[in-house]
Amino acid sequence: MSAETLDTGFARESETGVFARAGVLRRLARDRAAALAGLVLSGIVLAALFAPWVAPYDPYFTDLTKVMRPPDAEHWFGTDNTGRDILSRVIFGTRNTLILGLVGVIVGGLIGGIMGIFATYYRRLDGWIMRLVDIMLAFPAILIGLAVAAIFGAGLSAVAIALVVATVPAVAREARGAAMGVMGQDFMEAGRAVGVSDGALIWRYLTLNCISTIFVFLTLRFGQIILTGSALGFLGMGAQPPTAELGMMAAQGRDFLFMAPHIATIPSCVIFVIVLAANLLGDAFRDVFDPRLQT
């Protein structure tokens, strides 16, 4: 088999990849729930990205003359127990929450994907890698966060490490399952037969054919990571005062639920909207990229 024929076969297989599927945006746009979720999530991301220019007030400025004011024309989301504008703190807090989620998805997805693909290609490593994955799955993210916080101290870095460690084993299993299906394809055997290097087989013929599956899994996982990161912040292992972060803001407001419920409920509602939008988009991506769901 010539190299040209092999590349043609690879191109035909990789047409189902996440970046090569035609009409993806058109199919996503037909899903009204996904389109609305995409618009909402895009608006939240843009507001967080341009927080210094979007926020109406300094999120750390305290005004003891305006303590626990309900939402009004001056402060749309009200003020907290120290007179800080909740809308401004939510915008800055959303940025920190999204950064934690992205770090967990990108770094954890990269490490987990490499582990799963290497476990599939190098069979002698499969047992070792997958047993390590099983051990990692035995520890919940909150326990990992407690351990990291005990070693390095509470903060955003501790939460980021916990989210990465919690993401790696799930992605590794998903990547291994996808890679096992690709390894059974004829072009992988043909590549070995004509002397294609291990590096080329792993990247061009194995990894690129698993990207769509890993990408869809990570989009579905993103909402869960955001929720886990916010839970760790709620428990005091994340951002420390006065840093704004949604989970920590909800925790600060729980002492005032009967006097000023908006302090805790508004950050909690923002977390709910982010997670719901991420899950709806993840379901839509799965429907588009999974050939088994195509009609």
MARZAVO-102242 format. One record per residue (C-alpha): residue in one letter; x, y, z. Coordinates in pm, whole numbers, plus 50000, padded with zeros to 5 digits. Layout:
MARZAVO-102242
doro:a	east:X	north:Y	up:Z;
...
//
This chain:
MARZAVO-102242
doro:m	east:50000	north:50000	up:50000;
doro:s	east:50142	north:50339	up:49900;
doro:a	east:50170	north:50635	up:50135;
doro:e	east:49925	north:50826	up:49914;
doro:t	east:49666	north:50553	up:49949;
doro:l	east:49720	north:50542	up:50323;
doro:d	east:49675	north:50919	up:50356;
doro:t	east:49358	north:50899	up:50148;
doro:g	east:49220	north:50639	up:50384;
doro:f	east:49316	north:50852	up:50681;
doro:a	east:49147	north:51158	up:50531;
doro:r	east:48831	north:50959	up:50474;
doro:e	east:48829	north:50839	up:50836;
doro:s	east:48909	north:51184	up:50977;
doro:e	east:48617	north:51349	up:50796;
doro:t	east:48415	north:51272	up:51110;
doro:g	east:48653	north:51486	up:51319;
doro:v	east:48527	north:51782	up:51512;
doro:f	east:48683	north:52040	up:51282;
doro:a	east:48599	north:51874	up:50950;
doro:r	east:48230	north:51796	up:50976;
doro:a	east:48033	north:52011	up:50732;
doro:g	east:47728	north:52203	up:50840;
doro:v	east:47797	north:52184	up:51214;
doro:l	east:47690	north:52539	up:51283;
doro:r	east:47378	north:52494	up:51072;
doro:r	east:47270	north:52187	up:51267;
doro:l	east:47345	north:52356	up:51597;
doro:a	east:47142	north:52661	up:51494;
doro:r	east:46839	north:52438	up:51430;
doro:d	east:46846	north:52336	up:51797;
doro:r	east:46676	north:52636	up:51958;
doro:a	east:46773	north:52538	up:52311;
doro:a	east:47138	north:52500	up:52211;
doro:a	east:47134	north:52827	up:52018;
doro:l	east:46988	north:53012	up:52316;
doro:a	east:47237	north:52845	up:52550;
doro:g	east:47520	north:52946	up:52318;
doro:l	east:47405	north:53308	up:52315;
doro:v	east:47367	north:53319	up:52693;
doro:l	east:47704	north:53155	up:52755;
doro:s	east:47873	north:53381	up:52499;
doro:g	east:47727	north:53687	up:52671;
doro:i	east:47850	north:53564	up:53010;
doro:v	east:48197	north:53491	up:52873;
doro:l	east:48222	north:53832	up:52707;
doro:a	east:48108	north:54009	up:53025;
doro:a	east:48367	north:53816	up:53226;
doro:l	east:48639	north:53880	up:52969;
doro:f	east:48578	north:54255	up:52970;
doro:a	east:48492	north:54273	up:53342;
doro:p	east:48696	north:54589	up:53418;
doro:w	east:48499	north:54779	up:53153;
doro:v	east:48158	north:54614	up:53202;
doro:a	east:48132	north:54621	up:53581;
doro:p	east:47954	north:54939	up:53695;
doro:y	east:48148	north:54965	up:54024;
doro:d	east:48473	north:54856	up:54181;
doro:p	east:48393	north:54503	up:54307;
doro:y	east:48609	north:54556	up:54617;
doro:f	east:48485	north:54901	up:54718;
doro:t	east:48293	north:54891	up:55046;
doro:d	east:48027	north:55144	up:55141;
doro:l	east:47893	north:55089	up:55493;
doro:t	east:47608	north:55331	up:55426;
doro:k	east:47461	north:55088	up:55169;
doro:v	east:47485	north:54756	up:55349;
doro:m	east:47259	north:54470	up:55226;
doro:r	east:47048	north:54689	up:55001;
doro:p	east:46802	north:54496	up:54783;
doro:p	east:46821	north:54527	up:54403;
doro:d	east:46728	north:54874	up:54283;
doro:a	east:46798	north:55116	up:53999;
doro:e	east:47139	north:55209	up:54141;
doro:h	east:47257	north:54857	up:54224;
doro:w	east:47078	north:54613	up:53994;
doro:f	east:47174	north:54307	up:54201;
doro:g	east:47180	north:54490	up:54535;
doro:t	east:47473	north:54512	up:54775;
doro:d	east:47632	north:54263	up:55013;
doro:n	east:47699	north:54280	up:55388;
doro:t	east:47983	north:54530	up:55341;
doro:g	east:47807	north:54750	up:55086;
doro:r	east:47986	north:54612	up:54778;
doro:d	east:47797	north:54605	up:54449;
doro:i	east:47690	north:54245	up:54385;
doro:l	east:47658	north:54286	up:54007;
doro:s	east:48021	north:54397	up:53981;
doro:r	east:48135	north:54114	up:54206;
doro:v	east:47933	north:53861	up:54007;
doro:i	east:48097	north:53975	up:53683;
doro:f	east:48447	north:53946	up:53830;
doro:g	east:48354	north:53627	up:54013;
doro:t	east:48227	north:53470	up:53692;
doro:r	east:48564	north:53533	up:53532;
doro:n	east:48745	north:53345	up:53811;
doro:t	east:48491	north:53063	up:53800;
doro:l	east:48521	north:53025	up:53421;
doro:i	east:48901	north:53032	up:53438;
doro:l	east:48894	north:52746	up:53688;
doro:g	east:48660	north:52549	up:53462;
doro:l	east:48875	north:52608	up:53154;
doro:v	east:49193	north:52508	up:53336;
doro:g	east:49026	north:52188	up:53452;
doro:v	east:48897	north:52108	up:53103;
doro:i	east:49207	north:52199	up:52901;
doro:v	east:49484	north:52072	up:53128;
doro:g	east:49292	north:51773	up:53257;
doro:g	east:49168	north:51690	up:52908;
doro:l	east:49519	north:51710	up:52763;
doro:i	east:49676	north:51490	up:53028;
doro:g	east:49387	north:51242	up:53031;
doro:g	east:49377	north:51223	up:52651;
doro:i	east:49750	north:51148	up:52632;
doro:m	east:49718	north:50880	up:52899;
doro:g	east:49424	north:50711	up:52727;
doro:i	east:49581	north:50715	up:52381;
doro:f	east:49919	north:50593	up:52503;
doro:a	east:49751	north:50315	up:52704;
doro:t	east:49581	north:50198	up:52384;
doro:y	east:49880	north:50222	up:52150;
doro:y	east:50143	north:50083	up:52388;
doro:r	east:49967	north:49778	up:52525;
doro:r	east:50239	north:49713	up:52784;
doro:l	east:50146	north:50045	up:52949;
doro:d	east:49771	north:49980	up:52947;
doro:g	east:49756	north:49794	up:53278;
doro:w	east:49970	north:50047	up:53464;
doro:i	east:49792	north:50353	up:53328;
doro:m	east:49441	north:50219	up:53379;
doro:r	east:49515	north:50104	up:53735;
doro:l	east:49639	north:50457	up:53807;
doro:v	east:49315	north:50587	up:53658;
doro:d	east:49114	north:50356	up:53884;
doro:i	east:49301	north:50486	up:54189;
doro:m	east:49238	north:50847	up:54087;
doro:l	east:48868	north:50774	up:54038;
doro:a	east:48849	north:50648	up:54397;
doro:f	east:48911	north:51000	up:54530;
doro:p	east:48630	north:51256	up:54488;
doro:a	east:48723	north:51608	up:54379;
doro:i	east:48627	north:51755	up:54717;
doro:l	east:48866	north:51519	up:54899;
doro:i	east:49140	north:51607	up:54651;
doro:g	east:49069	north:51975	up:54711;
doro:l	east:49100	north:51925	up:55086;
doro:a	east:49434	north:51746	up:55043;
doro:v	east:49572	north:52011	up:54807;
doro:a	east:49451	north:52293	up:55035;
doro:a	east:49617	north:52123	up:55334;
doro:i	east:49948	north:52100	up:55148;
doro:f	east:49959	north:52428	up:54956;
doro:g	east:49694	north:52635	up:55133;
doro:a	east:49345	north:52728	up:55019;
doro:g	east:49313	north:52940	up:54706;
doro:l	east:49230	north:52935	up:54336;
doro:s	east:49545	north:52730	up:54262;
doro:a	east:49431	north:52456	up:54499;
doro:v	east:49091	north:52436	up:54329;
doro:a	east:49252	north:52434	up:53983;
doro:i	east:49477	north:52142	up:54079;
doro:a	east:49183	north:51952	up:54227;
doro:l	east:48974	north:52004	up:53912;
doro:v	east:49258	north:51889	up:53687;
doro:v	east:49316	north:51575	up:53894;
doro:a	east:48942	north:51503	up:53899;
doro:t	east:48915	north:51546	up:53519;
doro:v	east:49214	north:51335	up:53414;
doro:p	east:49082	north:50983	up:53490;
doro:a	east:48741	north:51036	up:53328;
doro:v	east:48899	north:51175	up:53009;
doro:a	east:49160	north:50898	up:53007;
doro:r	east:48888	north:50634	up:53007;
doro:e	east:48691	north:50810	up:52733;
doro:a	east:49003	north:50859	up:52520;
doro:r	east:49103	north:50495	up:52564;
doro:g	east:48759	north:50377	up:52454;
doro:a	east:48769	north:50597	up:52144;
doro:a	east:49126	north:50494	up:52064;
doro:m	east:49041	north:50124	up:52094;
doro:g	east:48787	north:50168	up:51814;
doro:v	east:49039	north:50347	up:51593;
doro:m	east:49311	north:50089	up:51658;
doro:g	east:49088	north:49826	up:51501;
doro:q	east:49068	north:50013	up:51171;
doro:d	east:49251	north:49884	up:50865;
doro:f	east:49453	north:50201	up:50810;
doro:m	east:49631	north:50156	up:51146;
doro:e	east:49751	north:49809	up:51045;
doro:a	east:49838	north:49939	up:50700;
doro:g	east:50042	north:50221	up:50854;
doro:r	east:50247	north:49978	up:51055;
doro:a	east:50290	north:49753	up:50753;
doro:v	east:50440	north:50029	up:50537;
doro:g	east:50670	north:50147	up:50815;
doro:v	east:50497	north:50465	up:50935;
doro:s	east:50665	north:50586	up:51254;
doro:d	east:50498	north:50552	up:51592;
doro:g	east:50482	north:50929	up:51628;
doro:a	east:50297	north:50971	up:51298;
doro:l	east:50058	north:50685	up:51376;
doro:i	east:49979	north:50821	up:51722;
doro:w	east:49922	north:51179	up:51609;
doro:r	east:49795	north:51169	up:51249;
doro:y	east:49606	north:50841	up:51252;
doro:l	east:49504	north:50781	up:51615;
doro:t	east:49478	north:51114	up:51799;
doro:l	east:49312	north:51311	up:51520;
doro:n	east:49044	north:51045	up:51487;
doro:c	east:48974	north:51059	up:51863;
doro:i	east:48956	north:51439	up:51895;
doro:s	east:48585	north:51464	up:51819;
doro:t	east:48495	north:51211	up:52088;
doro:i	east:48720	north:51377	up:52347;
doro:f	east:48592	north:51723	up:52252;
doro:v	east:48228	north:51622	up:52298;
doro:f	east:48306	north:51457	up:52630;
doro:l	east:48483	north:51770	up:52756;
doro:t	east:48191	north:51993	up:52657;
doro:l	east:47963	north:51767	up:52859;
doro:r	east:48214	north:51766	up:53145;
doro:f	east:48258	north:52145	up:53156;
doro:g	east:47936	north:52213	up:53346;
doro:q	east:48023	north:51949	up:53604;
doro:i	east:48369	north:52100	up:53650;
doro:i	east:48216	north:52446	up:53704;
doro:l	east:47979	north:52299	up:53963;
doro:t	east:48260	north:52113	up:54140;
doro:g	east:48482	north:52422	up:54144;
doro:s	east:48199	north:52632	up:54287;
doro:a	east:48133	north:52367	up:54553;
doro:l	east:48498	north:52377	up:54657;
doro:g	east:48478	north:52757	up:54672;
doro:f	east:48160	north:52730	up:54882;
doro:l	east:48348	north:52510	up:55128;
doro:g	east:48622	north:52770	up:55162;
doro:m	east:48895	north:52590	up:54968;
doro:g	east:48892	north:52829	up:54672;
doro:a	east:48927	north:53204	up:54645;
doro:q	east:48978	north:53382	up:54974;
doro:p	east:48818	north:53717	up:55067;
doro:p	east:48804	north:53974	up:54923;
doro:t	east:48860	north:53794	up:54588;
doro:a	east:48532	north:53748	up:54400;
doro:e	east:48435	north:53393	up:54303;
doro:l	east:48079	north:53266	up:54267;
doro:g	east:48098	north:52970	up:54504;
doro:m	east:48267	north:53174	up:54775;
doro:m	east:48014	north:53459	up:54727;
doro:a	east:47727	north:53215	up:54778;
doro:a	east:47894	north:53088	up:55095;
doro:q	east:47935	north:53441	up:55230;
doro:g	east:47567	north:53512	up:55177;
doro:r	east:47432	north:53206	up:55358;
doro:d	east:47453	north:53387	up:55694;
doro:f	east:47210	north:53649	up:55563;
doro:l	east:46950	north:53430	up:55390;
doro:f	east:46661	north:53561	up:55600;
doro:m	east:46772	north:53926	up:55605;
doro:a	east:46910	north:53966	up:55252;
doro:p	east:46857	north:53648	up:55045;
doro:h	east:46981	north:53813	up:54726;
doro:i	east:47342	north:53802	up:54852;
doro:a	east:47352	north:53422	up:54823;
doro:t	east:47083	north:53350	up:54566;
doro:i	east:47213	north:53574	up:54286;
doro:p	east:47560	north:53408	up:54263;
doro:s	east:47392	north:53068	up:54295;
doro:c	east:47156	north:53152	up:54007;
doro:v	east:47450	north:53258	up:53791;
doro:i	east:47620	north:52924	up:53859;
doro:f	east:47295	north:52748	up:53765;
doro:v	east:47267	north:52940	up:53436;
doro:i	east:47631	north:52869	up:53341;
doro:v	east:47602	north:52497	up:53417;
doro:l	east:47265	north:52464	up:53239;
doro:a	east:47392	north:52646	up:52928;
doro:a	east:47709	north:52434	up:52922;
doro:n	east:47508	north:52111	up:52955;
doro:l	east:47267	north:52211	up:52676;
doro:l	east:47557	north:52294	up:52446;
doro:g	east:47728	north:51968	up:52539;
doro:d	east:47417	north:51768	up:52451;
doro:a	east:47390	north:51953	up:52120;
doro:f	east:47753	north:51886	up:52032;
doro:r	east:47705	north:51519	up:52115;
doro:d	east:47402	north:51500	up:51888;
doro:v	east:47595	north:51664	up:51604;
doro:f	east:47927	north:51482	up:51629;
doro:d	east:47815	north:51134	up:51732;
doro:p	east:47737	north:50943	up:51410;
doro:r	east:47528	north:50691	up:51603;
doro:l	east:47275	north:50967	up:51678;
doro:q	east:47245	north:51089	up:51320;
doro:t	east:46911	north:51024	up:51146;
//
